[in-house]
Amino acid sequence: MTGRHREDERQAEWAVPATPLAAGLAVVTASSALAGVVAGLVWLLYVAVAVTIVVATGLVLRSLRLPAPLVPPAQVVALLFLVVSEFTRGTVLVLLPTPSALRELGGVLGESIQEVQTGVPPVPATPAMLCLVVLCMGLVAVLVDVLTVAVDTPAASGLVLLCVFAVPASLSDALLPWWTFALGVAGFAALLAVDRQQRQREWRGRVGLPSAARAWRAQWRPAAAVTAVAVALALLVGSNVTVIGTAGRLPGGAGGFGSDSTGGLGIKPFTQLTGMLEHKGNVQLFRVRGLDSPTYLRTLTLRQYVPNQGWELGGPMPEGVPPGPQLPPAPGDTGTDRTTRVQIEPVNWEDVWLPVYGRLRGLTGVSENWRYDRTTGAVYSEQPHRPGRYVEDASLSQPTAEQLRSVDDLPMDVDPAYRRIGGIDPKIVQLSQQLTAGASTEFDKAAAIYRFFTTPTNGFSYAVRTARPVTGDALYDFLFNSRTGFCEQYASAMAVMLRVVGVPSRVAIGFTAGYQDGDHRTITSQDAHAWVEVQFPGYGWVIFDPTPLADGRAVVPPYLAPDSAAGQPGQQSAGGAPSPAPTFAPPAPSRPSAPGAAPNPTPPARPAGGEPGWLVWALVGVLVLAIGFTALRWYASRPPPTTESADEGRAARRERLRRMIVRGDPAGVACWLVAVVLAAGLLSWWLAAAVVVLGLAATPWALRELHRRNRLRVVAALGERAATAAWQELLAESTDRGTLAPDSETVRLVAQRMVRDHGLDEQGEQGLNSVVGAVERAWYGGRGSADPGLPEAVDHVRRSLDRNAPLSLRDRLMPRSVLRRPGREPARRG
C-alpha cells in the first residue's frame, strides 16, 4: 500500500465517528425549536446530555461489533436508564429501573401531557416537562442515528427533524424564534456535508484517486455561502411576507406575541386556562368601561361532564343569531330590570370566543362573523378573530338570597343536559347528599356545597398546580386526598356535586373582575378563571365561585354574603358546612392551609433528607476504602532502605507516587471511580449517569493504557520477562492497527508482516530487529537479563508506528488488542 493510500485510509478512519456525531448535533440544533413552547434554556442542556448518551452508546456498541438490529434497542434502554435515574426514585444501583420506578415514570409523563394540554406556551420547564422533552428528543436521536448510520440515509432524517419543528409550531400561537430555524438548518446542513465528505473519501479510496480534502474544502465554501444566503432570505421573507401560522408573522414583525407585542391570546376550554395562570408574564387583555360594580367576564360555558376527563362543550355550537342592538332574551331575563351599557376594548385578544358580561341584551361594534347563542350565553365565530372595541347592553342585577329561595315553586324550562350526570364515585355521591341533607331549596343546596369549599376549616387551598394523583379518579383525589387545586378543580367538583343532588349547573370560563385603572378596569391573563353557574327561574344563570382565592380577585355576590346566606334553614352557621365523615377529612397538615398558598405539587426527583443521606454515607465509605487501598499500595511499593540522600529519597517517593497513580491498583481505582460517580450524584443524577457512560466508554482505552504501562515498566526493569513484555506490547500495537499475528507464525515472520503492513521506516525496522533478537535470546538462549538497549528499541518501533500508521480515534478508544485478545503466548519457533 502506498503512503498516499494509507493517508486516505487514515482520514476515512478518523471520519468514521463524524456521521453519528453530526447526527446528534443536528438533533440538538433541531430541538432549539422547543424554545417557542418551553421557557428558559435549561431544557437544552438536558437534551444535549440525552443525545450525547444515545450517540455514545451507538458508537461504543458498533465498535464492539454488536449486530446492527440490537443497537437501537440498546440506545433506548440507555435512554430509559437516564430518564428513570433522573425523574424517579425507585431505581436500583442508581440507574436500573424497578417496577415502581416505571409506574412513577408513567405518572410523571401523565403530568407532562396534562401540562401540554393546559399550558400556554412557553410553559415552565418543570420536572415533568423536562422528562417529556428528554424522552421525546432522545427517541428522535435514536431514530436519526438509525437513519444516518444504520440505514445510511441521512437525508431521510430531515423528515424526522422537520417533525421536531412541526410540533412546537402547532402548539404555539406565536411563530417560533428565527434563530431556532437558523440553528436547525445549520445542523442538518452540517450532517449532509459530513456524510457527503465521507462518501467522497470512500469513493476516491476505491478508485485510487488522491485525497479529497482539498477538493472538499473548495466545494464547501460556495455551498456554505449558498446555504447562508438561503437562510437569510427565508428569514427575511418569513418575517415580512408570509401569512402562515397562528400569528401570521415571525416575532420580528408586527403582530408577534411577546412582552412588547400586540399578538392575540385566546382561551380554550380548560386548555389554556392553566397556562394563563402559570404564565410568567401578565398580558393585558381587556379594558372595560361602564361597569358599575365588579363582576365576572364570561367567555364560554361547558355543560357536559365526562368522568375523569372533565367538562366539555357537549357538542357543536348552535347556529345562533348575528349580533345587534336587540338580541333574544337570555334565560331568566324578564327585561324589567335596568340595562347596563359596558364598553369592552380588547388589547391582546384573538379567539373564536367573544367575552361578555351578565345576561346579554344587545351587542354592537362587532362584525357579522360573530354569533350569539342565548342558551349558553356565548358569543362565538367559526374562525379566530381579533375584535375591535365593542359595546354590550346587559342585565347585571343580582338577586338576594331570599329571592332565590322563593323561586322553587316557579316553573323552570331548563335543558335536561344541565342535570345529567353519571359515572360518579359513590363516596362523592354520599358527600354531596350529606352536605345538602338539611337543605330545603335548591339555593340552600348550592350554598351548602359552596361553603364546603370556601370554609377554611375544611382544608381546601388554592394552587395553580395540582398534586400528583393518588387514585385513578381525579375528582375523588381532589375531594378526599389533596384538596389542593385551582379554579378548574373547584368549579368542576362543585358543578358535579350540584348535579348529583339534582341542581342544574354548568361550568363557566372567563375572567375575574380585574383591577381599577383610572377610568377603566384592566383585565389581564392572570385573571383567567372558572366558576359555577346555577339556573333559577326568573333569574337565569347565577354565579357561584367556590375557589378560595385570597388575593382579592374573587367577587362574592350579595346572595352569598354571610349576612344573607348564613343561619337560614338548612344552612350551617358561620363556622361552615357540616363536617364530613372522618374519611373525608383533609390529609396531611404539611399542605399549607391558607388559601392562596402554593405548595410544591411535584416532588423532587429525590425526597429531601432521604436519598442524599445514604448517598453521602456511601460516598464516605467508598472514599475510606479507596484511601485504604491506595495506602496499602503505597506501602507495598516502598523499596528497602538505602543510603541515598534525603533529596534522592524524596524524589524516589514522588516517582513511586507517580507510578502508583499511573498504574493504579484495580481495587483502589474501582473505589475512586465509584466515589467520583457518587460525588456527581450529589449534584445531579444526570451528571452521575454521564460519568458512568463516559467511564464505560473509556474502559477499553483505560485497559489498553494499563497493559501498555505495565509492559513498558517490565521492559524498563530489564528482568527475565522484559523481552516477552516488549514483544507482547508490539503485538498489541500491531493488533490495534488491524494486523493479527497467527500463533503458527514465527517471531521473524510476524516482524516482517509488521514492517510490510505498517510501513515502518528504517529506524522502526532496526528497532524491531533488535526486539526480535532479544526475544529469541530470552526464549531460546536462556539469558536471565535483557539487553540494556531493549527499552530504546521498543520506543523506536512505537514512534515509527505512530509516524507511519497512526491510530484513528476509534482505534484509540476501542483498541482491538483489548476487544480481540490475541493468544496468551506467541509462537516460540526459530
Secondary structure by P-SEA (a helix, b strand, c coil): ccaaaaaaaaaaaaacaaaaaaaaaaaaaaaccccccccccaaaaaaaaaaaaaaaaaaaaaaacccccaaaaaaaaaaaaaaaacccccccccccccaaaaaaaaaaaaaaaaaaacccccccccaaaaaaaaaaaaaaaaaaaaacccccccccaaaaaaaaaaaaaaaccccccaaaaaaaaaaaaaaaaaaaaaaaaaaaaaaccccaaaaaaaaaaaaaaaaaaaaaaaaaaaaccccccccccccccccccccccbbbbbbccccaaaaaaaccccccccccccccbbbbbbcccccccccccccccccccccccccccccccccccccccbbbbbbbbbccccccbbbbcccccccccccccbbbbcccccccccccccccbbbbbbbbccccaaaaaacccccccccccccccccccaaaaaaaaaaacccccaaaaaaaaaaaaaccccbbbbbccccccccccaaaaaacccccccaaaaaaaaaaaaaaabbbbbbbbbbccccccccbbbbcccccccbbbbbbccccbbbbbcccccccccccccccccccccccccccccccccccccccccccccccccccccccccccccccccaaaaaaaaaaaaaaaaaaaaaaaaaaaccccccccaaaaaaaaaaaaaaaaaaccaaaaaaaaaaaaaaaaaacaaaaaaaaaaaaaaaaaaaaaaaaaaaaaaaaacccaaaaaaaaaaaaaaaaacbbbbccccaaaaaaaaaaaacccaaaaaaaaaaaaaaaaaacccccccccaaaaaaaaaaaaaaacccccaaaaaccccccccccccccccc
